[in-house]
Amino acid sequence: MSSNTAASRETGGLFAAIDANDAAAFVKYLTDDAVFRFGSAPAVQGRAAIQEAVGGFFETIAGCSHNVTNKLERGATLVCEGEVTYRRHNGTEIALPFTDVFEYDGDLIGQYKIYMDISPLYAE
């Protein structure tokens, strides 16, 4: 089980990897058999499959920037609330609320669930 301190420390690097559109750096925060689910998309399991899925998503955006506004921790579970600003390839931006749930296994994330409605990003 991870301590609350370890869980809090790791999210900064994780969100930096996401904001850099770096799928390879992103999966380094996950266990080998991690499960990742983004919104209503099917869950993906394993670092390689997650890296491929996240890399594919990164190709659909020009970039993003996360602003975490609240963190709630209990044992090995960390919940982050915030707003992510996506930059589209056409240069426009949209800010969307998100809630992420991380289930830690030691210092790495074993389950990562993103709760958000991503559809406005593609509605143009």
MMTF fields as JSON, N, C-alpha, C and O atoms, coordinates in Angstrom:
{
  "mmtfVersion": "1.0.0",
  "mmtfProducer": "UNKNOWN",
  "numBonds": 495,
  "numAtoms": 496,
  "numGroups": 124,
  "numChains": 1,
  "numModels": 1,
  "chainsPerModel": [1],
  "groupsPerChain": [124],
  "chainIdList": ["A"],
  "bondAtomList": [4, 2, 8, 6, 12, 10, 16, 14, 20, 18, 24, 22, 28, 26, 32, 30, 36, 34, 40, 38, 44, 42, 48, 46, 52, 50, 56, 54, 60, 58, 64, 62, 68, 66, 72, 70, 76, 74, 80, 78, 84, 82, 88, 86, 92, 90, 96, 94, 100, 98, 104, 102, 108, 106, 112, 110, 116, 114, 120, 118, 124, 122, 128, 126, 132, 130, 136, 134, 140, 138, 144, 142, 148, 146, 152, 150, 156, 154, 160, 158, 164, 162, 168, 166, 172, 170, 176, 174, 180, 178, 184, 182, 188, 186, 192, 190, 196, 194, 200, 198, 204, 202, 208, 206, 212, 210, 216, 214, 220, 218, 224, 222, 228, 226, 232, 230, 236, 234, 240, 238, 244, 242, 248, 246, 252, 250, 256, 254, 260, 258, 264, 262, 268, 266, 272, 270, 276, 274, 280, 278, 284, 282, 288, 286, 292, 290, 296, 294, 300, 298, 304, 302, 308, 306, 312, 310, 316, 314, 320, 318, 324, 322, 328, 326, 332, 330, 336, 334, 340, 338, 344, 342, 348, 346, 352, 350, 356, 354, 360, 358, 364, 362, 368, 366, 372, 370, 376, 374, 380, 378, 384, 382, 388, 386, 392, 390, 396, 394, 400, 398, 404, 402, 408, 406, 412, 410, 416, 414, 420, 418, 424, 422, 428, 426, 432, 430, 436, 434, 440, 438, 444, 442, 448, 446, 452, 450, 456, 454, 460, 458, 464, 462, 468, 466, 472, 470, 476, 474, 480, 478, 484, 482, 488, 486, 492, 490],
  "bondOrderList": [1, 1, 1, 1, 1, 1, 1, 1, 1, 1, 1, 1, 1, 1, 1, 1, 1, 1, 1, 1, 1, 1, 1, 1, 1, 1, 1, 1, 1, 1, 1, 1, 1, 1, 1, 1, 1, 1, 1, 1, 1, 1, 1, 1, 1, 1, 1, 1, 1, 1, 1, 1, 1, 1, 1, 1, 1, 1, 1, 1, 1, 1, 1, 1, 1, 1, 1, 1, 1, 1, 1, 1, 1, 1, 1, 1, 1, 1, 1, 1, 1, 1, 1, 1, 1, 1, 1, 1, 1, 1, 1, 1, 1, 1, 1, 1, 1, 1, 1, 1, 1, 1, 1, 1, 1, 1, 1, 1, 1, 1, 1, 1, 1, 1, 1, 1, 1, 1, 1, 1, 1, 1, 1],
  "groupList": [{"groupName": "MET", "atomNameList": ["N", "CA", "C", "O"], "elementList": ["N", "C", "C", "O"], "formalChargeList": [0, 0, 0, 0], "bondAtomList": [1, 0, 2, 1, 3, 2], "bondOrderList": [1, 1, 2], "singleLetterCode": "M", "chemCompType": "L-PEPTIDE LINKING"}, {"groupName": "SER", "atomNameList": ["N", "CA", "C", "O"], "elementList": ["N", "C", "C", "O"], "formalChargeList": [0, 0, 0, 0], "bondAtomList": [1, 0, 2, 1, 3, 2], "bondOrderList": [1, 1, 2], "singleLetterCode": "S", "chemCompType": "L-PEPTIDE LINKING"}, {"groupName": "ASN", "atomNameList": ["N", "CA", "C", "O"], "elementList": ["N", "C", "C", "O"], "formalChargeList": [0, 0, 0, 0], "bondAtomList": [1, 0, 2, 1, 3, 2], "bondOrderList": [1, 1, 2], "singleLetterCode": "N", "chemCompType": "L-PEPTIDE LINKING"}, {"groupName": "THR", "atomNameList": ["N", "CA", "C", "O"], "elementList": ["N", "C", "C", "O"], "formalChargeList": [0, 0, 0, 0], "bondAtomList": [1, 0, 2, 1, 3, 2], "bondOrderList": [1, 1, 2], "singleLetterCode": "T", "chemCompType": "L-PEPTIDE LINKING"}, {"groupName": "ALA", "atomNameList": ["N", "CA", "C", "O"], "elementList": ["N", "C", "C", "O"], "formalChargeList": [0, 0, 0, 0], "bondAtomList": [1, 0, 2, 1, 3, 2], "bondOrderList": [1, 1, 2], "singleLetterCode": "A", "chemCompType": "L-PEPTIDE LINKING"}, {"groupName": "ARG", "atomNameList": ["N", "CA", "C", "O"], "elementList": ["N", "C", "C", "O"], "formalChargeList": [0, 0, 0, 0], "bondAtomList": [1, 0, 2, 1, 3, 2], "bondOrderList": [1, 1, 2], "singleLetterCode": "R", "chemCompType": "L-PEPTIDE LINKING"}, {"groupName": "GLU", "atomNameList": ["N", "CA", "C", "O"], "elementList": ["N", "C", "C", "O"], "formalChargeList": [0, 0, 0, 0], "bondAtomList": [1, 0, 2, 1, 3, 2], "bondOrderList": [1, 1, 2], "singleLetterCode": "E", "chemCompType": "L-PEPTIDE LINKING"}, {"groupName": "GLY", "atomNameList": ["N", "CA", "C", "O"], "elementList": ["N", "C", "C", "O"], "formalChargeList": [0, 0, 0, 0], "bondAtomList": [1, 0, 2, 1, 3, 2], "bondOrderList": [1, 1, 2], "singleLetterCode": "G", "chemCompType": "PEPTIDE LINKING"}, {"groupName": "LEU", "atomNameList": ["N", "CA", "C", "O"], "elementList": ["N", "C", "C", "O"], "formalChargeList": [0, 0, 0, 0], "bondAtomList": [1, 0, 2, 1, 3, 2], "bondOrderList": [1, 1, 2], "singleLetterCode": "L", "chemCompType": "L-PEPTIDE LINKING"}, {"groupName": "PHE", "atomNameList": ["N", "CA", "C", "O"], "elementList": ["N", "C", "C", "O"], "formalChargeList": [0, 0, 0, 0], "bondAtomList": [1, 0, 2, 1, 3, 2], "bondOrderList": [1, 1, 2], "singleLetterCode": "F", "chemCompType": "L-PEPTIDE LINKING"}, {"groupName": "ILE", "atomNameList": ["N", "CA", "C", "O"], "elementList": ["N", "C", "C", "O"], "formalChargeList": [0, 0, 0, 0], "bondAtomList": [1, 0, 2, 1, 3, 2], "bondOrderList": [1, 1, 2], "singleLetterCode": "I", "chemCompType": "L-PEPTIDE LINKING"}, {"groupName": "ASP", "atomNameList": ["N", "CA", "C", "O"], "elementList": ["N", "C", "C", "O"], "formalChargeList": [0, 0, 0, 0], "bondAtomList": [1, 0, 2, 1, 3, 2], "bondOrderList": [1, 1, 2], "singleLetterCode": "D", "chemCompType": "L-PEPTIDE LINKING"}, {"groupName": "VAL", "atomNameList": ["N", "CA", "C", "O"], "elementList": ["N", "C", "C", "O"], "formalChargeList": [0, 0, 0, 0], "bondAtomList": [1, 0, 2, 1, 3, 2], "bondOrderList": [1, 1, 2], "singleLetterCode": "V", "chemCompType": "L-PEPTIDE LINKING"}, {"groupName": "LYS", "atomNameList": ["N", "CA", "C", "O"], "elementList": ["N", "C", "C", "O"], "formalChargeList": [0, 0, 0, 0], "bondAtomList": [1, 0, 2, 1, 3, 2], "bondOrderList": [1, 1, 2], "singleLetterCode": "K", "chemCompType": "L-PEPTIDE LINKING"}, {"groupName": "TYR", "atomNameList": ["N", "CA", "C", "O"], "elementList": ["N", "C", "C", "O"], "formalChargeList": [0, 0, 0, 0], "bondAtomList": [1, 0, 2, 1, 3, 2], "bondOrderList": [1, 1, 2], "singleLetterCode": "Y", "chemCompType": "L-PEPTIDE LINKING"}, {"groupName": "PRO", "atomNameList": ["N", "CA", "C", "O"], "elementList": ["N", "C", "C", "O"], "formalChargeList": [0, 0, 0, 0], "bondAtomList": [1, 0, 2, 1, 3, 2], "bondOrderList": [1, 1, 2], "singleLetterCode": "P", "chemCompType": "L-PEPTIDE LINKING"}, {"groupName": "GLN", "atomNameList": ["N", "CA", "C", "O"], "elementList": ["N", "C", "C", "O"], "formalChargeList": [0, 0, 0, 0], "bondAtomList": [1, 0, 2, 1, 3, 2], "bondOrderList": [1, 1, 2], "singleLetterCode": "Q", "chemCompType": "L-PEPTIDE LINKING"}, {"groupName": "CYS", "atomNameList": ["N", "CA", "C", "O"], "elementList": ["N", "C", "C", "O"], "formalChargeList": [0, 0, 0, 0], "bondAtomList": [1, 0, 2, 1, 3, 2], "bondOrderList": [1, 1, 2], "singleLetterCode": "C", "chemCompType": "L-PEPTIDE LINKING"}, {"groupName": "HIS", "atomNameList": ["N", "CA", "C", "O"], "elementList": ["N", "C", "C", "O"], "formalChargeList": [0, 0, 0, 0], "bondAtomList": [1, 0, 2, 1, 3, 2], "bondOrderList": [1, 1, 2], "singleLetterCode": "H", "chemCompType": "L-PEPTIDE LINKING"}],
  "groupTypeList": [0, 1, 1, 2, 3, 4, 4, 1, 5, 6, 3, 7, 7, 8, 9, 4, 4, 10, 11, 4, 2, 11, 4, 4, 4, 9, 12, 13, 14, 8, 3, 11, 11, 4, 12, 9, 5, 9, 7, 1, 4, 15, 4, 12, 16, 7, 5, 4, 4, 10, 16, 6, 4, 12, 7, 7, 9, 9, 6, 3, 10, 4, 7, 17, 1, 18, 2, 12, 3, 2, 13, 8, 6, 5, 7, 4, 3, 8, 12, 17, 6, 7, 6, 12, 3, 14, 5, 5, 18, 2, 7, 3, 6, 10, 4, 8, 15, 9, 3, 11, 12, 9, 6, 14, 11, 7, 11, 8, 10, 7, 16, 14, 13, 10, 14, 0, 11, 10, 1, 15, 8, 14, 4, 6],
  "groupIdList": [1, 2, 3, 4, 5, 6, 7, 8, 9, 10, 11, 12, 13, 14, 15, 16, 17, 18, 19, 20, 21, 22, 23, 24, 25, 26, 27, 28, 29, 30, 31, 32, 33, 34, 35, 36, 37, 38, 39, 40, 41, 42, 43, 44, 45, 46, 47, 48, 49, 50, 51, 52, 53, 54, 55, 56, 57, 58, 59, 60, 61, 62, 63, 64, 65, 66, 67, 68, 69, 70, 71, 72, 73, 74, 75, 76, 77, 78, 79, 80, 81, 82, 83, 84, 85, 86, 87, 88, 89, 90, 91, 92, 93, 94, 95, 96, 97, 98, 99, 100, 101, 102, 103, 104, 105, 106, 107, 108, 109, 110, 111, 112, 113, 114, 115, 116, 117, 118, 119, 120, 121, 122, 123, 124],
  "secStructList": [7, 7, 7, 2, 2, 2, 2, 2, 2, 2, 2, 2, 2, 2, 2, 2, 2, 2, 2, 6, 6, 7, 2, 2, 2, 2, 2, 6, 6, 3, 3, 3, 3, 3, 3, 3, 3, 3, 6, 6, 1, 7, 7, 3, 3, 1, 2, 2, 2, 2, 2, 2, 2, 2, 2, 2, 2, 2, 2, 6, 7, 1, 3, 3, 3, 3, 3, 3, 3, 3, 3, 3, 3, 3, 6, 6, 3, 3, 3, 3, 3, 3, 3, 3, 3, 3, 3, 7, 6, 6, 1, 7, 3, 3, 3, 3, 3, 3, 3, 3, 3, 3, 3, 3, 3, 6, 6, 3, 3, 3, 3, 3, 3, 3, 3, 7, 7, 7, 2, 2, 2, 2, 7, 7],
  "xCoordList": [0.825, 0.0, 0.868, 1.898, 0.441, 1.185, 0.757, -0.39, 1.68, 1.313, 0.662, 0.85, -0.1, -0.727, 0.317, 0.099, 1.44, 2.494, 3.028, 3.21, 3.28, 3.788, 2.779, 3.16, 1.509, 0.483, 0.44, 0.365, 0.486, 0.45, 1.666, 1.546, 2.828, 4.074, 4.066, 4.55, 3.539, 3.621, 2.7, 2.973, 1.639, 0.705, 1.295, 0.914, 2.211, 2.808, 3.541, 3.362, 4.36, 5.083, 4.159, 4.372, 3.137, 2.167, 1.463, 1.399, 0.931, 0.234, 1.194, 0.788, 2.441, 3.433, 3.659, 3.779, 3.717, 3.886, 2.685, 2.845, 1.487, 0.281, 0.296, 0.031, 0.606, 0.607, 1.689, 1.593, 2.715, 3.766, 3.415, 4.21, 2.228, 1.811, 2.84, 3.13, 3.386, 4.449, 3.901, 3.953, 3.378, 2.767, 3.785, 3.449, 5.021, 6.06, 6.371, 6.536, 6.451, 6.692, 5.469, 5.609, 4.286, 3.04, 2.977, 2.658, 3.277, 3.112, 4.15, 3.987, 5.199, 6.187, 5.607, 6.189, 4.474, 3.81, 2.836, 2.205, 2.711, 1.739, 2.421, 3.573, 1.696, 2.197, 2.171, 1.491, 2.911, 2.958, 1.58, 1.297, 0.72, -0.608, -1.719, -2.856, -1.391, -2.356, -3.584, -3.532, -4.689, -5.927, -6.227, -6.212, -6.501, -6.748, -8.084, -8.351, -8.92, -10.198, -10.427, -10.351, -10.708, -10.944, -12.414, -12.839, -13.183, -14.596, -15.34, -15.206, -16.129, -16.928, -16.208, -16.799, -14.942, -14.166, -13.9, -13.873, -13.707, -13.384, -12.078, -11.17, -12.004, -10.775, -9.659, -9.899, -8.43, -7.238, -6.329, -6.178, -5.72, -4.865, -3.46, -3.265, -2.477, -1.067, -0.404, -1.009, 0.854, 1.574, 1.609, 1.341, 1.937, 2.067, 0.74, 0.706, -0.35, -1.661, -2.096, -2.683, -1.81, -2.163, -1.348, -1.888, -0.059, 0.778, 0.249, 0.212, -0.157, -0.7, -2.003, -2.194, -2.902, -4.186, -4.0, -4.605, -3.174, -2.944, -2.209, -2.522, -1.24, -0.543, -1.503, -1.386, -2.452, -3.467, -4.325, -4.65, -4.694, -5.461, -4.644, -5.163, -3.366, -2.517, -2.435, -2.284, -2.532, -2.499, -3.722, -3.678, -4.813, -6.041, -6.066, -6.973, -5.076, -5.028, -3.662, -2.669, -3.639, -2.367, -1.647, -0.431, -2.388, -1.789, -2.856, -4.044, -2.412, -3.346, -2.592, -1.367, -3.36, -2.79, -3.775, -4.928, -3.316, -4.161, -3.991, -2.883, -5.099, -5.097, -5.864, -7.093, -5.137, -5.755, -6.185, -5.369, -7.475, -8.015, -8.323, -8.498, -8.392, -8.719, -8.176, -8.206, -7.682, -7.225, -7.838, -7.869, -8.318, -8.872, -8.152, -8.067, -7.63, -6.867, -7.442, -7.885, -7.42, -7.812, -7.053, -7.294, -6.146, -5.332, -4.562, -3.827, -4.724, -4.009, -4.801, -4.418, -5.912, -6.755, -6.58, -6.622, -6.384, -6.273, -7.278, -7.351, -8.056, -9.008, -8.569, -8.355, -8.436, -8.072, -9.204, -9.723, -9.579, -10.551, -9.818, -8.82, -10.314, -9.709, -10.317, -11.424, -9.551, -9.957, -8.78, -7.64, -9.06, -8.024, -8.382, -9.512, -7.41, -7.596, -6.943, -5.735, -7.758, -7.266, -7.056, -7.869, -5.959, -5.703, -5.948, -5.34, -6.851, -7.165, -6.136, -5.409, -6.092, -5.162, -5.492, -4.621, -6.737, -7.102, -6.768, -7.058, -6.161, -5.737, -6.718, -6.364, -7.942, -8.91, -8.663, -8.003, -9.207, -9.055, -10.413, -11.363, -10.481, -11.679, -11.243, -10.364, -11.863, -11.572, -12.715, -13.887, -12.356, -13.346, -13.018, -11.847, -14.05, -13.812, -13.493, -13.96, -12.698, -12.383, -12.296, -12.06, -12.49, -12.203, -11.441, -11.918, -10.267, -9.43, -9.371, -9.236, -9.471, -9.344, -8.139, -8.069, -7.193, -5.976, -6.002, -6.218, -5.784, -5.629, -4.165, -3.721, -3.425, -1.988, -1.701, -2.403, -0.66, -0.089, 1.377, 2.208, 1.688, 3.018, 3.126, 2.245, 4.198, 4.392, 3.864, 3.946, 3.324, 2.817, 1.295, 0.687, 0.705, -0.747, -1.17, -0.701, -2.062, -2.576, -3.874, -4.15, -4.671, -5.901, -6.017, -5.825, -6.336, -6.475, -7.768, -7.9, -8.724, -10.018, -10.235, -10.101, -10.569, -10.854, -12.357, -12.936, -12.974, -14.401, -14.563, -14.308, -14.991, -15.259, -16.027, -16.04, -16.66, -17.322, -16.375, -16.241, -15.729, -14.743, -15.39, -14.721, -16.69, -17.331, -17.25, -17.131, -17.306, -17.186, -15.853, -15.786, -14.81, -13.518, -13.634, -12.981, -14.458, -14.576, -15.806, -16.015, -16.62, -17.834, -17.493, -17.447, -17.26, -16.948, -17.446, -17.27],
  "yCoordList": [-1.186, 0.0, 1.247, 1.305, 2.223, 3.473, 4.416, 4.395, 5.229, 6.26, 7.413, 7.573, 8.216, 9.38, 10.321, 10.908, 10.477, 11.362, 10.898, 11.711, 9.612, 9.077, 9.304, 9.675, 9.091, 9.283, 10.737, 10.998, 11.677, 13.09, 13.496, 14.252, 13.008, 13.39, 12.963, 13.704, 11.811, 11.27, 11.936, 11.846, 12.59, 13.136, 14.286, 14.481, 15.05, 16.163, 15.692, 16.256, 14.67, 14.121, 13.457, 13.55, 12.788, 12.134, 13.158, 12.995, 14.22, 15.238, 15.977, 16.39, 16.154, 16.781, 15.916, 16.441, 14.595, 13.688, 13.772, 13.78, 13.835, 13.957, 15.283, 15.322, 16.368, 17.692, 17.832, 18.703, 16.992, 16.972, 16.016, 15.835, 15.408, 14.41, 13.293, 12.832, 12.863, 11.853, 10.546, 10.321, 9.698, 8.44, 7.518, 6.806, 7.519, 6.657, 7.07, 6.212, 8.37, 8.85, 8.59, 8.261, 8.734, 8.512, 7.105, 6.942, 6.087, 4.704, 4.31, 3.281, 5.085, 4.785, 4.945, 4.457, 5.62, 5.802, 4.667, 4.657, 3.706, 2.625, 1.293, 1.083, 0.395, -0.969, -1.665, -1.21, -2.764, -3.504, -3.977, -4.02, -4.331, -4.85, -3.845, -4.236, -2.568, -1.514, -1.586, -2.092, -1.061, -0.927, 0.564, 1.281, 1.031, 2.448, 2.57, 1.854, 3.484, 3.727, 5.224, 5.938, 5.693, 7.107, 7.273, 6.864, 7.879, 8.122, 6.831, 5.854, 6.832, 5.655, 4.706, 3.73, 4.978, 4.077, 2.769, 2.746, 1.692, 0.422, 0.527, 1.27, -0.221, -0.258, -0.908, -1.785, -0.456, -0.988, -1.508, -0.858, -2.677, -3.255, -3.495, -3.949, -3.177, -3.396, -2.148, -1.386, -1.949, -0.736, -0.538, 0.562, -1.589, -1.444, -1.037, -0.137, -1.686, -1.365, 0.038, 0.764, 0.42, 1.762, 2.806, 3.836, 2.555, 3.506, 3.698, 4.821, 2.614, 2.706, 3.5, 4.362, 3.217, 3.915, 5.4, 6.249, 5.71, 7.106, 7.845, 8.999, 7.186, 7.791, 8.11, 9.155, 7.214, 7.464, 8.67, 9.471, 8.805, 9.973, 11.242, 12.248, 11.205, 12.389, 12.866, 14.064, 11.955, 12.344, 13.161, 13.89, 13.054, 13.777, 15.196, 15.966, 15.553, 16.894, 17.528, 16.835, 18.858, 19.575, 19.679, 19.87, 19.555, 19.631, 19.782, 19.896, 19.781, 19.965, 20.476, 20.391, 21.005, 21.526, 21.264, 21.69, 20.562, 20.215, 21.209, 21.654, 21.543, 22.344, 21.552, 21.498, 20.945, 20.161, 21.125, 21.876, 21.099, 22.036, 21.393, 22.095, 20.063, 19.39, 17.967, 17.303, 17.508, 16.126, 15.552, 16.203, 14.338, 13.611, 12.276, 11.558, 11.939, 10.701, 9.849, 10.348, 8.555, 7.595, 6.313, 5.638, 5.99, 4.794, 4.886, 5.848, 3.894, 3.845, 4.475, 4.361, 5.142, 5.759, 7.27, 7.899, 7.835, 9.282, 9.718, 9.128, 10.753, 11.329, 12.764, 13.537, 13.115, 14.477, 15.078, 14.452, 16.299, 17.058, 18.219, 18.71, 18.65, 19.804, 20.125, 19.704, 20.89, 21.309, 21.09, 21.415, 20.543, 20.342, 21.198, 21.166, 21.958, 22.761, 22.026, 21.789, 21.672, 20.985, 21.989, 22.892, 21.828, 22.606, 21.696, 20.635, 22.145, 21.372, 21.685, 22.675, 20.831, 21.043, 22.307, 22.851, 22.776, 24.005, 25.268, 26.377, 25.106, 26.25, 26.681, 27.49, 26.167, 26.539, 25.731, 24.692, 26.234, 25.567, 25.367, 26.105, 24.358, 24.103, 23.58, 22.723, 24.103, 23.661, 22.767, 23.123, 21.603, 20.631, 20.163, 19.995, 19.95, 19.431, 17.939, 17.223, 17.485, 16.062, 15.645, 16.463, 14.37, 13.728, 12.454, 11.615, 12.303, 11.118, 10.34, 10.921, 9.027, 8.148, 7.251, 6.522, 7.316, 6.509, 5.498, 5.865, 4.237, 3.184, 2.77, 2.158, 3.1, 2.819, 1.398, 0.838, 0.832, -0.448, -0.143, -0.154, 0.126, 0.628, 2.064, 2.88, 2.375, 3.737, 3.927, 5.027, 2.87, 2.949, 2.833, 2.355, 3.273, 3.26, 1.931, 1.555, 1.228, -0.042, 0.121, -0.644, 1.114, 1.435, 2.944, 3.671, 3.406, 4.836, 5.014, 4.534, 5.712, 5.944, 7.449, 8.201, 7.87, 9.275, 9.41, 8.746, 10.279, 10.541, 11.937, 12.942, 11.974, 13.247, 12.984, 11.868, 14.021, 13.971, 14.624, 15.847, 13.813, 14.301, 14.766, 15.379, 14.48, 14.759, 16.225, 16.465, 17.228, 18.608, 18.903, 19.812, 18.155, 18.359, 18.154, 18.849, 17.206, 16.85, 17.449, 17.234, 18.189, 18.805, 20.175, 21.168, 20.208, 21.496, 21.572, 22.593],
  "zCoordList": [0.0, 0.0, 0.0, 0.67, -0.749, -0.841, 0.273, 0.719, 0.706, 1.677, 0.944, -0.262, 1.663, 1.053, 0.48, -0.58, 1.154, 0.679, -0.667, -1.573, -0.808, -2.076, -3.188, -4.298, -2.913, -3.932, -4.395, -5.596, -3.469, -3.834, -4.642, -5.605, -4.265, -4.925, -6.391, -7.247, -6.688, -8.036, -9.046, -10.243, -8.638, -9.618, -10.418, -11.572, -9.84, -10.58, -11.819, -12.898, -11.679, -12.824, -13.819, -15.028, -13.323, -14.196, -15.069, -16.288, -14.455, -15.234, -16.162, -17.248, -15.772, -16.658, -17.895, -19.002, -17.72, -18.862, -19.798, -21.019, -19.229, -20.046, -20.794, -21.996, -20.089, -20.712, -21.775, -22.64, -21.724, -22.747, -23.893, -24.815, -23.833, -24.834, -24.956, -26.06, -23.842, -23.81, -23.225, -22.016, -24.105, -23.662, -23.006, -22.06, -23.491, -22.91, -21.476, -20.61, -21.217, -19.85, -18.974, -17.797, -19.536, -18.803, -18.214, -17.036, -19.025, -18.55, -17.508, -16.853, -17.335, -16.298, -14.893, -13.925, -14.778, -13.487, -13.18, -12.123, -14.106, -13.987, -13.713, -14.092, -13.048, -12.886, -14.248, -15.168, -14.375, -15.643, -16.087, -17.284, -15.134, -15.463, -15.145, -14.882, -15.169, -14.832, -15.737, -16.859, -15.207, -15.967, -16.075, -15.075, -17.306, -17.586, -18.305, -19.27, -17.825, -18.491, -18.586, -17.586, -19.793, -20.065, -20.445, -21.526, -19.539, -19.807, -20.087, -19.351, -21.161, -21.499, -22.449, -22.91, -22.747, -23.61, -22.871, -21.641, -23.606, -22.942, -22.154, -22.527, -21.069, -20.267, -21.076, -21.905, -20.815, -21.472, -20.367, -19.332, -20.577, -19.539, -20.061, -21.188, -19.21, -19.51, -20.062, -20.816, -19.671, -20.079, -21.59, -22.073, -22.344, -23.802, -24.433, -25.272, -24.04, -24.595, -24.191, -24.993, -22.954, -22.486, -23.235, -23.639, -23.424, -24.158, -25.576, -26.078, -26.221, -27.579, -27.594, -28.453, -26.65, -26.592, -26.293, -26.948, -25.316, -24.94, -26.061, -26.353, -26.685, -27.82, -28.954, -29.595, -29.204, -30.225, -29.883, -30.759, -28.616, -28.188, -28.375, -28.86, -27.994, -28.124, -29.575, -29.818, -30.537, -31.95, -32.346, -33.337, -31.59, -31.932, -31.376, -31.692, -30.547, -29.961, -30.225, -30.446, -30.197, -30.346, -29.013, -28.976, -27.917, -26.587, -25.526, -25.826, -24.274, -23.164, -21.946, -21.863, -21.01, -19.77, -18.637, -18.698, -17.602, -16.463, -15.318, -15.02, -14.692, -13.473, -12.414, -12.441, -11.492, -10.423, -9.325, -8.791, -8.993, -8.009, -6.662, -5.667, -6.623, -5.37, -5.4, -6.435, -4.257, -4.103, -2.837, -1.793, -2.947, -1.81, -1.736, -2.732, -0.557, -0.407, 0.707, 1.742, 0.466, 1.503, 1.221, 0.22, 2.104, 1.902, 0.602, 0.378, -0.254, -1.532, -2.672, -3.836, -2.337, -3.359, -3.333, -2.275, -4.511, -4.667, -5.716, -6.794, -5.404, -6.343, -6.611, -5.677, -7.879, -8.277, -9.093, -10.017, -8.739, -9.518, -10.165, -9.636, -11.302, -11.926, -13.267, -13.601, -14.025, -15.36, -16.294, -15.96, -17.453, -18.461, -19.669, -20.156, -20.141, -21.34, -22.499, -22.501, -23.48, -24.675, -25.792, -25.989, -26.524, -27.725, -28.923, -29.065, -29.769, -30.97, -32.055, -31.976, -33.057, -34.168, -34.966, -35.645, -34.892, -35.606, -34.81, -35.259, -33.633, -32.833, -31.761, -30.904, -31.78, -30.75, -29.48, -29.501, -28.378, -27.086, -26.434, -26.692, -25.588, -24.797, -23.433, -23.338, -22.381, -21.01, -20.54, -20.659, -20.004, -19.549, -18.133, -17.791, -17.306, -15.955, -16.005, -16.89, -15.049, -14.956, -13.496, -12.606, -13.279, -12.001, -12.315, -13.08, -11.735, -11.923, -10.619, -9.543, -10.724, -9.565, -9.798, -10.788, -8.871, -8.936, -7.799, -6.644, -8.117, -7.111, -7.161, -8.132, -6.123, -6.091, -5.64, -4.798, -6.217, -5.802, -5.513, -6.42, -4.258, -3.922, -4.395, -4.124, -5.098, -5.602, -7.015, -7.561, -7.618, -8.985, -8.996, -8.038, -10.077, -10.225, -10.846, -11.92, -10.153, -10.656, -11.429, -12.354, -11.056, -11.777, -11.889, -10.914, -13.096, -13.363, -14.143, -15.269, -13.53, -14.166, -14.308, -13.343, -15.515, -15.798, -16.017, -16.877, -15.227, -15.378, -15.964, -15.301, -17.217, -17.88, -19.163, -19.682, -19.662, -20.962, -21.962, -21.993, -22.767, -23.727, -25.039, -25.87, -25.232, -26.522, -26.957, -28.158, -26.061, -26.538, -27.244, -28.07, -26.932, -27.594, -29.097, -29.875, -29.503, -30.917, -31.584, -32.778, -30.854, -31.402, -31.958, -31.232, -33.234, -33.836, -35.231, -35.895]
}
